Amino acid sequence: MSASDHPAAIRLRQLSIRLGLGSAAFEAVQNVSLDIEPGQFVCLLGPSGCGKSTLLGALAGHLTPASGQALLDGERVAGPHPERGLVFQHHTLFPWKTVAQNVAFGLKMKGVDAATRQRQAEEFIDLVGLTGFARHYPGQLSGGMQQRVEIARVLINHPRVLLMDEPFGALDALTRLKMQELLLEIRERIRTTVLFVTHDIDEALLLADRVLIMSPRPGRIIEDLPVDLPRPRFAAAGSARFASLKQHCLALLRYDEPATSLPRLTPLGAPPAHQLQFAI
């Protein structure tokens, strides 16, 4: 099973986004440029209100930039499209439809016949670990199960990019951990490009190939941090390297000075020259 034979490359070029109208308008994202290669898992990490979700909205085609460009494989994002699947923090399932009907909804909108919709829906319901729940309704499921249905509903459209906006933020700690593990298992089978928004440092380090750290509003990328930890990472969460990466991210999130004076991370394997000083 494959979400796409060709996961997409994401390119942002000097992207700025303004929100609001008239005198209430403000710059949410400022001059962001970045490259995400096909199949990479990248986390956007930053404080609340820094523009993480706004960037995702521009890539999903729901927001129009004030300047700059959002590109997928060199083509400008001009509006919503199923190739860019978006998963929100709170599910958007239809409460009057069963799990199978919710998952197959995108296929129905494409005119796919009922038998094919049913077969593919069952495949993706199995993929997210909900075998036996196809005829249940969202109100009969737990929060974690509802998010599994939401992910299946997005994946069935074979997105080339999976955009995830704090999808596990409303879950309890244990369910959140299970959903993180599930997402990584799914990614091993479905090699799509993932851009995942979070404000949780541990989550970013456990999931991502790279962590893009954003400044307070107006949001800018202040560091592009490769996560040099072997996978799977859950066992490494107590390691010295994980602690060093986490400390570095926390220092950046709390830093208010210009980017030229941002704290530096000690390279992997090198002895720490000094302990990072947090800016309060």
Helices and strands as residue ranges (DSSP letters): E 10-19, G 22-24, E 26-36, E 41-45, H 52-60, E 67-72, E 75-76, E 84-87, H 99-103, H 105-109, H 114-127, G 138-140, H 143-155, E 161-165, H 173-189, E 193-198, H 201-207, E 210-214, E 221-226, G 234-238, H 240-253, G 259-261
